[in-house]
Amino acid sequence: MGGYLNNSPQNQRDYLVWDHPYVYEYDQLELAIETFKASQGEETPQAIRSGSQELWMMQAVYETRKGEDNIWTPANVRNMKAIEEMITAEDGEWKNFCFAESVDDASCSKNEAVFSPLGLFSDYDVSSITQEQINKALQDLVDDDSKWSDMQMFFDINFDKTTLKGIRTRAIFNFGAPIQDGKTRYKTEVDRQYEQELVVAGYQDDLQKDIDNDFQTKQMKTVLFSGSRRMSAFTKTMFGDINYAGFSIIFVVGFICFHTRSFFLGFVGMLLIILSFPVTGVIFGLIGQIAYFQVLQMMVIFIILGIAADDIFVVVDAWNQSALFAELKGANKMETKVKRMSYTLRRSAFAIAVTSSTTSVAFLANVNSKLMPIKAFGAFAAIIVLVNYFLFVFYFPCILMFWD
């Protein structure tokens, strides 16, 4: 197979419209950066956490619970401070991920690692801050257009400048790249990038668990958002859904055995379904030269199980019907089988071809999509439907005759 069904690492470009002007400009910038880095020497390691990774940037979104109308209360502000102190604690892991002060200083940047709304209250002791002090700080900010322009990103669109109430705010944590995970020192931002993203996503997931366990309150909920967490959650969900394929396979095999009254036909039929995947992989990757393969394409198994089971039912029913026609009886058992199979193929092959071809063309329409995962899924699904058809038309009749 040569790795044609190997999973392609996810990245932030998966769901981008590649020919969009903005994406084109972004790609040109990335290419220029990569070219510059290559000119500096491919083996030259980049300073630890000296590069910024937008995909890893984490936002701690603080939002009021249902029934609460203001995030800017003393209790909520104190909770925000506790959460941010937990994340950035010196004895924690943040120091291994934060954006570095400089190429010569790997400590967390004082100005670029964390952007927090709590800077508004730097004149007060947050542990004992009052509502009056919060309101004064907010009013001073609202009255100063220059400061408001700088701090507006911490306020939701429904923030009321009159009542000084809002329902959410956020803190931003900038991650640096490349990271060092234990003894593994990644050389650059793109060195085994997917591995680095998994480490970062795992760290952020652990932070969310700590927040859920110790810092969620009746007045405010806190959720961590980042591109890494989103991609990690998407992948986990997709792989989790694929686990259901096992139950689907068991059910389909059981139903085929029940309908055909043969465990042998059910088992061999399922082998043909599974065989369609490596055959499709060769056509898709080796012949079609399509290198992109993601979890989404594996979801086609749920579709192909239904199509293949239906093909088996059509062929077996036609075979059983052929036994009722006297004109199909030959001089001996083998001649009778040949005549029956000839009838079976004439009756079933065309019907299966019609349903398979229309299904394949429907999937092929997705190739026009501007999103690579959808485009690749459409191509893979279209191919596997046709592969499944030819496998069942050429091999299943032989299995039927052997079984009978």
HUPEGI-V305459 format. One record per residue. PSI is psi in whole degrees, 0 to 359 (NA if undefined). D_FIRST is the distance of its C-alpha to the first C-alpha in Angstrom with 1 decimal. Layout:
psi=PSI d_first=D_FIRST
psi=PSI d_first=D_FIRST
//
This chain:
psi=333 d_first=0.0
psi=23 d_first=3.8
psi=20 d_first=5.5
psi=348 d_first=5.9
psi=17 d_first=7.7
psi=141 d_first=9.5
psi=130 d_first=13.2
psi=135 d_first=15.2
psi=139 d_first=18.5
psi=150 d_first=21.4
psi=175 d_first=24.3
psi=351 d_first=27.6
psi=354 d_first=26.5
psi=314 d_first=24.2
psi=30 d_first=27.1
psi=151 d_first=29.1
psi=104 d_first=30.1
psi=332 d_first=28.8
psi=10 d_first=31.3
psi=142 d_first=34.3
psi=320 d_first=36.9
psi=317 d_first=36.9
psi=322 d_first=33.2
psi=316 d_first=33.4
psi=320 d_first=36.2
psi=318 d_first=34.5
psi=323 d_first=31.4
psi=320 d_first=33.9
psi=315 d_first=35.5
psi=320 d_first=32.3
psi=320 d_first=31.4
psi=319 d_first=34.9
psi=315 d_first=34.6
psi=321 d_first=31.3
psi=318 d_first=32.9
psi=315 d_first=36.0
psi=321 d_first=34.2
psi=325 d_first=32.2
psi=339 d_first=35.6
psi=353 d_first=36.9
psi=116 d_first=34.5
psi=328 d_first=30.9
psi=358 d_first=31.6
psi=116 d_first=34.8
psi=144 d_first=34.5
psi=144 d_first=35.8
psi=140 d_first=38.8
psi=127 d_first=37.9
psi=30 d_first=37.9
psi=346 d_first=39.6
psi=148 d_first=37.4
psi=136 d_first=37.5
psi=107 d_first=34.5
psi=323 d_first=35.5
psi=330 d_first=32.6
psi=343 d_first=33.9
psi=128 d_first=37.5
psi=134 d_first=38.8
psi=126 d_first=41.7
psi=107 d_first=43.8
psi=119 d_first=45.3
psi=126 d_first=48.6
psi=143 d_first=49.7
psi=149 d_first=52.7
psi=166 d_first=52.4
psi=132 d_first=53.7
psi=344 d_first=57.4
psi=143 d_first=57.6
psi=3 d_first=58.6
psi=122 d_first=58.5
psi=339 d_first=55.9
psi=70 d_first=58.5
psi=158 d_first=60.5
psi=317 d_first=61.4
psi=317 d_first=59.3
psi=319 d_first=56.2
psi=319 d_first=56.8
psi=322 d_first=57.3
psi=321 d_first=54.0
psi=315 d_first=52.2
psi=319 d_first=53.6
psi=320 d_first=52.7
psi=314 d_first=49.0
psi=326 d_first=48.8
psi=323 d_first=50.5
psi=316 d_first=48.1
psi=317 d_first=45.1
psi=14 d_first=46.7
psi=141 d_first=48.4
psi=330 d_first=48.7
psi=8 d_first=47.5
psi=193 d_first=44.4
psi=355 d_first=41.0
psi=324 d_first=41.9
psi=342 d_first=42.9
psi=355 d_first=39.3
psi=339 d_first=38.0
psi=155 d_first=41.0
psi=128 d_first=41.4
psi=156 d_first=43.2
psi=318 d_first=46.7
psi=179 d_first=45.8
psi=340 d_first=43.7
psi=351 d_first=46.2
psi=108 d_first=46.8
psi=2 d_first=44.0
psi=160 d_first=46.3
psi=134 d_first=45.8
psi=133 d_first=47.3
psi=333 d_first=50.6
psi=341 d_first=50.4
psi=353 d_first=46.8
psi=319 d_first=45.0
psi=131 d_first=46.8
psi=116 d_first=48.5
psi=143 d_first=50.6
psi=346 d_first=53.3
psi=347 d_first=55.4
psi=338 d_first=56.6
psi=332 d_first=59.0
psi=29 d_first=60.9
psi=340 d_first=61.1
psi=356 d_first=64.9
psi=161 d_first=64.9
psi=106 d_first=64.1
psi=328 d_first=61.2
psi=339 d_first=61.9
psi=21 d_first=65.3
psi=146 d_first=64.7
psi=167 d_first=66.7
psi=324 d_first=66.1
psi=318 d_first=68.8
psi=320 d_first=67.1
psi=312 d_first=63.8
psi=322 d_first=65.5
psi=317 d_first=67.4
psi=319 d_first=64.3
psi=319 d_first=62.6
psi=319 d_first=65.8
psi=322 d_first=66.1
psi=313 d_first=62.5
psi=326 d_first=63.1
psi=344 d_first=66.3
psi=103 d_first=64.7
psi=323 d_first=62.6
psi=312 d_first=61.1
psi=321 d_first=60.0
psi=321 d_first=58.8
psi=323 d_first=56.5
psi=328 d_first=54.9
psi=1 d_first=54.6
psi=333 d_first=53.9
psi=345 d_first=50.2
psi=2 d_first=51.3
psi=140 d_first=53.0
psi=163 d_first=51.7
psi=341 d_first=52.8
psi=9 d_first=55.3
psi=129 d_first=57.1
psi=113 d_first=60.8
psi=347 d_first=62.8
psi=310 d_first=66.0
psi=348 d_first=65.3
psi=40 d_first=62.7
psi=142 d_first=60.3
psi=166 d_first=56.6
psi=350 d_first=53.9
psi=157 d_first=51.1
psi=182 d_first=50.5
psi=157 d_first=47.7
psi=148 d_first=47.1
psi=131 d_first=44.4
psi=117 d_first=42.6
psi=127 d_first=40.9
psi=145 d_first=38.0
psi=158 d_first=37.5
psi=150 d_first=34.4
psi=159 d_first=33.0
psi=172 d_first=33.7
psi=117 d_first=34.0
psi=99 d_first=32.6
psi=238 d_first=34.3
psi=353 d_first=33.6
psi=114 d_first=30.7
psi=109 d_first=32.1
psi=138 d_first=30.0
psi=317 d_first=31.1
psi=178 d_first=31.0
psi=327 d_first=30.6
psi=3 d_first=27.1
psi=113 d_first=26.0
psi=54 d_first=23.3
psi=320 d_first=24.9
psi=322 d_first=23.0
psi=317 d_first=24.0
psi=319 d_first=27.6
psi=323 d_first=27.6
psi=320 d_first=26.6
psi=314 d_first=29.5
psi=315 d_first=31.9
psi=322 d_first=31.0
psi=318 d_first=31.5
psi=316 d_first=34.9
psi=324 d_first=35.9
psi=320 d_first=35.0
psi=322 d_first=37.2
psi=318 d_first=40.0
psi=322 d_first=39.9
psi=318 d_first=40.2
psi=320 d_first=43.2
psi=316 d_first=44.8
psi=324 d_first=44.3
psi=326 d_first=45.9
psi=345 d_first=48.8
psi=356 d_first=49.5
psi=136 d_first=49.2
psi=174 d_first=52.7
psi=341 d_first=54.5
psi=333 d_first=55.3
psi=139 d_first=52.1
psi=149 d_first=48.4
psi=128 d_first=46.0
psi=134 d_first=42.3
psi=127 d_first=40.0
psi=141 d_first=37.9
psi=160 d_first=35.3
psi=323 d_first=32.2
psi=316 d_first=30.3
psi=322 d_first=31.7
psi=313 d_first=30.9
psi=322 d_first=27.2
psi=317 d_first=27.0
psi=321 d_first=28.8
psi=314 d_first=26.7
psi=316 d_first=23.5
psi=321 d_first=25.2
psi=316 d_first=26.5
psi=315 d_first=23.2
psi=325 d_first=21.6
psi=320 d_first=24.9
psi=324 d_first=24.7
psi=331 d_first=21.2
psi=332 d_first=22.9
psi=344 d_first=25.1
psi=328 d_first=22.2
psi=316 d_first=22.9
psi=322 d_first=26.5
psi=318 d_first=25.5
psi=315 d_first=23.3
psi=317 d_first=26.3
psi=314 d_first=28.7
psi=316 d_first=26.9
psi=316 d_first=26.4
psi=318 d_first=30.0
psi=322 d_first=31.2
psi=317 d_first=29.4
psi=320 d_first=30.9
psi=316 d_first=34.3
psi=319 d_first=34.3
psi=350 d_first=33.1
psi=37 d_first=35.0
psi=118 d_first=32.0
psi=326 d_first=29.7
psi=313 d_first=27.7
psi=322 d_first=27.0
psi=316 d_first=26.2
psi=312 d_first=23.7
psi=323 d_first=22.0
psi=318 d_first=22.1
psi=325 d_first=20.3
psi=321 d_first=17.6
psi=322 d_first=17.2
psi=314 d_first=17.2
psi=323 d_first=14.5
psi=333 d_first=12.3
psi=337 d_first=12.9
psi=308 d_first=10.7
psi=325 d_first=7.2
psi=315 d_first=8.8
psi=323 d_first=10.3
psi=320 d_first=7.4
psi=314 d_first=6.4
psi=317 d_first=10.2
psi=313 d_first=10.9
psi=314 d_first=9.0
psi=311 d_first=8.5
psi=313 d_first=11.7
psi=345 d_first=13.6
psi=38 d_first=12.9
psi=111 d_first=13.5
psi=344 d_first=12.7
psi=121 d_first=14.8
psi=121 d_first=13.5
psi=172 d_first=16.3
psi=328 d_first=17.6
psi=324 d_first=19.6
psi=331 d_first=16.7
psi=341 d_first=16.1
psi=347 d_first=19.8
psi=345 d_first=19.1
psi=326 d_first=18.7
psi=327 d_first=22.5
psi=314 d_first=22.9
psi=331 d_first=20.6
psi=315 d_first=22.2
psi=317 d_first=25.6
psi=314 d_first=24.6
psi=320 d_first=23.0
psi=318 d_first=26.0
psi=320 d_first=28.3
psi=318 d_first=26.7
psi=316 d_first=27.2
psi=319 d_first=30.8
psi=314 d_first=31.5
psi=315 d_first=30.3
psi=319 d_first=32.0
psi=319 d_first=35.2
psi=321 d_first=35.4
psi=317 d_first=35.0
psi=323 d_first=37.7
psi=327 d_first=40.0
psi=336 d_first=39.7
psi=347 d_first=41.5
psi=351 d_first=44.5
psi=122 d_first=45.2
psi=327 d_first=47.6
psi=349 d_first=46.7
psi=2 d_first=43.1
psi=129 d_first=44.5
psi=188 d_first=44.3
psi=336 d_first=46.2
psi=177 d_first=43.9
psi=318 d_first=41.1
psi=319 d_first=38.2
psi=322 d_first=39.9
psi=318 d_first=40.4
psi=318 d_first=36.7
psi=316 d_first=35.8
psi=319 d_first=38.4
psi=319 d_first=37.3
psi=325 d_first=33.7
psi=316 d_first=34.7
psi=317 d_first=36.7
psi=315 d_first=33.9
psi=319 d_first=31.5
psi=323 d_first=34.2
psi=321 d_first=35.1
psi=326 d_first=31.8
psi=318 d_first=29.3
psi=318 d_first=31.3
psi=316 d_first=31.9
psi=323 d_first=28.2
psi=320 d_first=27.4
psi=311 d_first=30.0
psi=320 d_first=28.9
psi=318 d_first=25.1
psi=318 d_first=25.9
psi=321 d_first=28.3
psi=317 d_first=26.0
psi=316 d_first=23.2
psi=322 d_first=25.8
psi=317 d_first=27.1
psi=324 d_first=23.8
psi=334 d_first=23.4
psi=334 d_first=26.7
psi=346 d_first=25.2
psi=337 d_first=23.6
psi=351 d_first=27.2
psi=148 d_first=27.3
psi=355 d_first=28.0
psi=123 d_first=26.1
psi=315 d_first=22.4
psi=321 d_first=21.3
psi=318 d_first=23.2
psi=312 d_first=21.9
psi=321 d_first=18.2
psi=316 d_first=19.0
psi=317 d_first=20.8
psi=315 d_first=18.2
psi=316 d_first=15.5
psi=319 d_first=18.2
psi=319 d_first=19.5
psi=315 d_first=16.3
psi=331 d_first=15.6
psi=317 d_first=19.3
psi=320 d_first=19.2
psi=316 d_first=16.1
psi=320 d_first=18.0
psi=310 d_first=21.0
psi=325 d_first=19.8
psi=316 d_first=18.2
psi=326 d_first=21.6
psi=323 d_first=23.7
psi=329 d_first=22.3
psi=322 d_first=21.5
psi=322 d_first=23.8
psi=320 d_first=27.0
psi=319 d_first=26.1
psi=321 d_first=25.7
psi=314 d_first=29.0
psi=320 d_first=30.9
psi=317 d_first=29.7
psi=320 d_first=30.7
psi=NA d_first=34.1
//
